[in-house]
Amino acid sequence: MNKIVELSKNEYQDYPLEYSYVTKYYYHVSVKQRRDIRVIIKRKRLFKKQEKTFKDFLFQSYVEQPQVFGIFDKKKLIAVIEGSIETWNNRYRIWNFLVDKKYRRDGLGKQLFDHIILVAKEMKARALVLECQSCNDPAISFYLARGMHFVGLDTISYTNHDIENKEVRIELGMRLD
């Protein structure tokens, strides 16, 4: 078991995170609207596997009272999770969650995820939520295996062509009561 430490805002404000993952699948979202609204989400195989990358930063100003926890290998931050309570609805939101590529499948993600569940429960949050791109099949599989379930989607979160781009914002969550 690796030691989880809380990271200070003073030291890690705007600390850069470089996300990277390889995916062979995506969740295809289809919305049909006539008299009823029908949403269908199907896991589909991509023609060829894709690598996706993007950047984010810790302790962003839009995060209400962020809490950040990390795991180090010597002095190198190798895994990090950031979350905060959404006071308006009493949910705990995971904003950032990253394990360095070299350390994936070593249990660090599970360890941090279990830790953030305890933090959220200590804060008396009623639920844990996060967003994930519909093309990030490895992350979605991880979250589903941890007991999270589908709670919503946004088809124009990243661009006005999220469905066509196969990158729809999927919201996953779990009840904590």
PyMOL commands that set and color helices and strands:
alter all, ss='L'
color gray80, all
select helices_A, chain A and resi 9-12+101-103+108-122+137-145+162-165
alter helices_A, ss='H'
color red, helices_A
select strands_A, chain A and resi 4-7+16-33+37-57+67-73+76-86+91-99+127-133+149-154+169-175
alter strands_A, ss='S'
color yellow, strands_A
deselect
rebuild
show_as cartoon
